[in-house]
Amino acid sequence: MSERKYGVGVIGLGWVAGEHLAAWKKNRHVEVVALASASRANAEATRARHGLPDASIYNDWTDLIRDPRIDIVDVCSMNHLHVEQGIAGAQAGKHLLIEKPASNDLAGLRALEAAIRTAGVKSLVGFELHWSPYFRSIRRMIEADFFGPIHYAECDYFSGNQDKWYQGYQWVKTRAQGGSAFAATGCHSVDALRQFVAADPVEVFAYSGNFTRVMEWDATIVLLARFANGAIGKVGCSLEGNLKYQFNVRLHGSKGTLVNDRYLSHYLPGQTDYAHFPTITPDTPDVAHHPFQDELDHLVDCIRDGSTPIVDIGDAVKTHELMFAAEMSALERRPVALPLPR
């Protein structure tokens, strides 16, 4: 494997970028060489805060992508810019880390996927909860047959009062830039559903509503999905009203049940009631709580050894198609078959 350092350029220097930069600095195989922001003052403050005196600053992100020192482009910009910046990065031969969502719509998703596949670069889409200690424990329990085949799964994402704590609230609430409830944040629960059922969805039905009108898009949506193995899944997502953040997980199989951080399983023959397993749950929307280090390290390892990231554009497409199909179903009041037509 190559021992040279890979140059990283970060586009968009908001909330999540700070956590990415902290993780990049801890990986000995990379060096952050450039930052791009529409605000030079913000870029200079970010450079100073993270101790990157030699990093170039670009006000135009296209200049960063053209920088020959850069091997990895980290797209941390507003949602509506991810497709254009990801395509440009792929066409320039750069490996890509793209924050979720990869795209706000199906056309952009298709274009981004095609550009990445044509370029042959490595890609990773920012569903960092794959590396959550809690998610890893659940997958280990599933692999150990604690529950038997999962026949029902629900993963819910609830997070209100965003105007009081989220730095990107003013843009994420718009349809043009934020996209939808799933694009804004709820896509993490859709991705979790796919992880735990471990099968492809074949049909979805959804209802949505915008009850407080603080967002331009429907801030509450519930989807029901049927999977190729017969399993049924549900995602509830509400980003409006006076509610505290909560990420619910419930799994049912013939041998056991998981309810958040409690489980009941035939795997333990003497178990008579739910057991609690202490873990680090995704119980806050604060990105400082998220496992970015393991996520970014995984991408670098894949670049170095030629392997495929576990959440590459191909895997992310399946999560996004489920999101878009649910939004289509809610709008048209009908079931939608998956995968979506190409």
C-alpha positions in Angstrom: 0.0 0.0 0.0 1.1 3.5 -0.7 2.5 5.5 2.2 2.3 9.0 0.7 -0.1 11.5 2.2 -3.2 12.3 0.3 -4.2 16.0 0.0 -7.7 16.8 1.2 -9.8 19.8 0.2 -12.9 20.7 2.1 -15.8 22.6 0.4 -18.2 24.4 2.7 -17.1 25.3 6.2 -20.2 25.1 8.3 -21.1 23.0 11.3 -20.3 19.5 10.1 -17.0 20.6 8.4 -15.5 21.4 11.8 -15.9 17.7 12.8 -14.5 16.5 9.5 -11.5 18.7 9.8 -10.8 17.4 13.3 -11.0 13.9 12.0 -8.8 14.5 9.0 -6.1 16.0 11.2 -5.9 12.8 13.2 -5.4 10.5 10.2 -1.7 10.2 9.5 -2.2 9.4 5.8 -3.8 12.7 4.8 -3.1 16.4 4.9 -5.7 19.1 4.6 -4.3 21.4 1.9 -7.2 23.6 0.9 -10.5 25.1 2.2 -13.3 26.6 0.2 -15.9 29.0 1.5 -17.9 31.9 0.0 -16.8 33.9 3.0 -13.1 34.4 3.2 -13.4 35.6 6.8 -15.1 32.3 7.7 -12.4 30.3 5.9 -9.6 32.2 7.6 -11.2 31.7 11.0 -11.7 28.0 10.3 -8.0 27.7 9.2 -6.8 29.3 12.4 -9.2 27.4 14.7 -8.0 24.0 13.3 -4.3 24.8 13.1 -4.0 24.7 9.3 -1.6 27.6 8.6 -0.5 26.1 5.2 -3.9 25.4 3.8 -4.9 27.4 0.8 -8.2 29.3 0.9 -10.5 29.5 -2.1 -13.6 31.6 -2.4 -14.6 29.7 -5.6 -14.9 26.0 -4.9 -14.1 25.2 -8.6 -10.6 26.5 -7.9 -10.2 24.0 -5.0 -11.2 21.1 -7.3 -8.6 22.2 -9.9 -5.8 22.3 -7.2 -3.4 19.5 -8.3 -2.4 18.8 -4.6 -5.9 17.5 -3.8 -6.7 13.8 -4.0 -9.9 13.8 -1.8 -12.7 16.4 -2.1 -14.8 16.6 1.1 -18.2 18.1 0.2 -19.7 19.7 3.3 -21.7 22.5 1.6 -25.4 23.1 1.5 -27.5 20.2 0.2 -28.4 21.7 -3.1 -24.7 22.0 -4.1 -23.7 18.4 -3.5 -24.4 17.1 -6.9 -22.6 19.8 -8.9 -19.6 19.7 -6.6 -19.5 15.9 -6.5 -19.7 15.6 -10.3 -16.9 18.2 -10.7 -14.7 16.4 -8.2 -15.3 13.0 -9.9 -14.6 14.5 -13.4 -11.3 15.9 -12.0 -10.3 12.4 -10.8 -10.7 13.2 -7.1 -12.0 10.7 -4.5 -15.1 12.0 -2.8 -16.6 12.2 0.7 -20.1 13.7 0.2 -22.2 14.7 3.2 -25.7 13.5 3.1 -27.9 13.9 1.2 -25.9 13.1 -2.0 -28.7 14.8 -3.9 -32.1 16.5 -3.2 -33.7 14.8 -6.2 -33.6 11.7 -8.4 -32.2 13.4 -11.5 -29.2 14.8 -9.6 -28.7 11.4 -7.9 -28.5 9.7 -11.3 -26.1 12.2 -12.7 -23.8 12.1 -9.7 -23.8 8.3 -9.7 -22.9 8.2 -13.4 -20.1 10.7 -13.0 -18.5 8.7 -10.1 -18.8 5.4 -11.9 -17.3 6.8 -15.1 -14.4 8.4 -13.3 -13.7 5.3 -11.2 -13.0 7.3 -8.1 -13.7 6.1 -4.5 -16.8 7.6 -3.0 -18.4 7.7 0.5 -21.7 9.3 1.3 -22.1 10.7 4.8 -24.2 8.2 6.6 -21.7 8.2 9.4 -24.0 6.3 11.8 -22.8 3.1 10.2 -19.8 3.6 12.5 -21.9 4.4 15.6 -21.0 2.0 18.5 -24.8 1.5 18.9 -25.4 0.6 15.2 -22.3 -1.7 15.2 -23.6 -3.5 18.3 -27.0 -4.0 16.6 -25.4 -5.4 13.5 -23.3 -7.8 15.6 -26.4 -9.0 17.5 -28.2 -9.6 14.1 -25.1 -11.5 12.8 -25.1 -13.6 16.0 -28.7 -14.5 15.4 -30.1 -12.8 18.5 -33.3 -12.0 16.8 -33.6 -14.4 13.9 -34.4 -12.9 10.5 -35.9 -9.5 11.0 -39.5 -9.4 9.8 -40.4 -6.0 11.2 -38.2 -2.9 11.7 -38.8 0.7 12.5 -36.3 3.5 12.7 -37.6 7.0 13.6 -35.9 10.4 13.5 -37.5 13.2 15.6 -35.9 16.6 16.1 -37.8 19.8 16.7 -37.0 23.4 17.6 -34.3 23.5 14.9 -34.4 27.3 14.8 -33.0 27.4 18.3 -29.9 25.2 17.8 -29.1 24.4 14.2 -26.7 26.8 12.5 -28.0 25.9 9.0 -31.6 26.5 9.8 -32.2 29.4 7.5 -31.1 27.5 4.4 -32.2 23.9 5.3 -35.8 25.0 5.9 -36.1 26.0 2.2 -37.2 23.6 -0.6 -34.5 24.9 -3.0 -31.6 24.3 -0.6 -32.7 22.0 2.1 -34.9 19.8 0.0 -37.1 17.8 2.3 -37.4 16.3 5.8 -35.5 13.2 4.7 -32.8 15.2 2.9 -32.4 17.6 5.8 -31.7 14.9 8.4 -34.3 12.0 8.3 -32.3 10.1 5.7 -30.2 8.7 8.6 -33.3 6.8 9.8 -34.0 5.5 6.2 -30.4 4.4 5.9 -30.7 2.6 9.3 -33.8 0.8 8.2 -31.9 -0.6 5.2 -29.0 -1.6 7.3 -31.0 -3.6 9.8 -33.4 -5.4 7.4 -30.4 -6.2 5.1 -32.6 -6.5 2.0 -33.7 -4.3 -0.8 -37.0 -2.4 -0.5 -39.5 -3.3 -3.3 -42.5 -1.0 -2.5 -43.2 2.0 -0.3 -46.2 4.0 0.8 -46.1 7.2 2.7 -48.1 10.1 4.2 -46.6 13.5 4.9 -47.8 16.9 6.3 -46.5 20.4 7.1 -48.4 21.3 10.3 -46.5 24.2 11.7 -45.4 25.7 8.4 -42.0 26.7 9.6 -40.4 24.7 6.8 -41.1 25.1 3.1 -41.3 21.3 2.7 -43.4 18.8 4.6 -41.7 18.5 8.0 -43.5 15.3 9.1 -43.4 12.1 7.0 -44.1 8.5 7.7 -43.1 5.7 5.3 -44.0 2.0 5.2 -41.8 -0.3 3.1 -42.0 -3.9 2.0 -38.7 -5.6 1.4 -37.6 -8.3 -1.1 -37.3 -10.9 1.8 -40.9 -10.1 2.9 -40.0 -7.9 5.9 -42.0 -4.8 6.7 -40.3 -1.5 7.7 -41.5 1.8 9.0 -39.7 5.2 9.3 -41.3 8.1 11.2 -39.6 11.5 10.8 -40.8 14.8 12.3 -38.7 18.0 12.3 -41.4 20.4 13.6 -43.0 21.3 16.8 -41.7 21.3 20.4 -40.0 18.0 20.6 -36.7 16.8 21.8 -34.3 14.8 19.6 -34.9 11.1 19.5 -33.7 8.3 17.2 -35.8 5.2 17.8 -35.0 1.7 16.7 -37.3 -1.3 17.1 -36.5 -4.7 15.5 -38.6 -7.9 15.6 -37.6 -11.4 14.6 -38.8 -14.9 15.4 -36.1 -15.3 18.1 -36.0 -11.9 19.7 -36.7 -8.2 19.8 -34.7 -5.0 20.1 -36.2 -1.8 21.5 -33.6 1.0 21.4 -30.9 -0.2 24.0 -32.9 -3.1 25.3 -33.3 -6.6 23.9 -35.0 -9.9 24.5 -33.5 -13.0 22.8 -33.7 -16.8 22.7 -30.0 -16.6 22.3 -29.8 -16.3 26.1 -32.0 -19.3 27.3 -32.4 -18.0 30.8 -33.5 -14.5 29.9 -37.0 -13.7 31.3 -37.2 -10.0 30.6 -35.6 -7.2 28.5 -31.9 -6.7 29.1 -30.3 -3.3 28.8 -26.9 -3.0 27.1 -25.0 0.2 28.0 -23.8 1.9 24.8 -23.3 5.2 23.0 -26.6 5.9 21.4 -27.3 8.5 18.7 -29.3 10.5 21.3 -28.4 14.1 20.2 -28.3 16.0 16.9 -25.0 17.6 17.9 -22.6 16.4 15.2 -19.7 16.4 17.7 -21.4 13.2 19.0 -21.1 11.4 15.6 -18.4 8.9 14.6 -16.7 10.9 11.9 -13.3 9.6 12.7 -14.1 6.0 11.9 -16.0 7.1 8.8 -13.2 9.2 7.4 -10.5 6.6 8.3 -12.5 4.0 6.4 -12.5 6.1 3.2 -8.8 6.6 3.5 -8.2 2.9 4.1 -10.3 2.0 1.0 -8.3 4.5 -1.1 -5.0 3.0 0.1 -5.9 -0.7 -0.3 -8.3 -0.4 -3.3 -11.4 -1.7 -1.6 -14.9 -0.4 -1.9 -16.3 1.8 0.9 -19.3 0.2 2.6 -21.5 3.3 2.0 -20.3 4.2 -1.5 -22.5 5.9 -4.1 -24.0 2.6 -5.1 -25.2 1.8 -1.6 -26.3 5.4 -1.0 -28.5 5.3 -4.2 -30.7 2.7 -2.6 -31.3 4.8 0.5 -32.0 7.9 -1.6 -34.4 6.0 -3.9 -36.4 4.8 -0.9 -36.5 8.5 0.3 -37.6 9.8 -3.1 -40.1 7.0 -3.6 -41.7 7.8 -0.2 -41.9 11.5 -1.1 -43.5 10.6 -4.4 -46.0 8.3 -2.7 -47.0 11.0 -0.1 -47.5 13.5 -3.0 -49.4 11.2 -5.3 -51.2 9.1 -2.6 -50.2 5.8 -4.1 -47.7 3.0 -3.5 -44.5 3.3 -5.4 -42.4 0.3 -6.6 -38.7 0.1 -6.2 -36.1 0.4 -7.6 -37.2 3.6 -9.3 -37.0 3.5 -13.2 -33.7 4.6 -14.8 
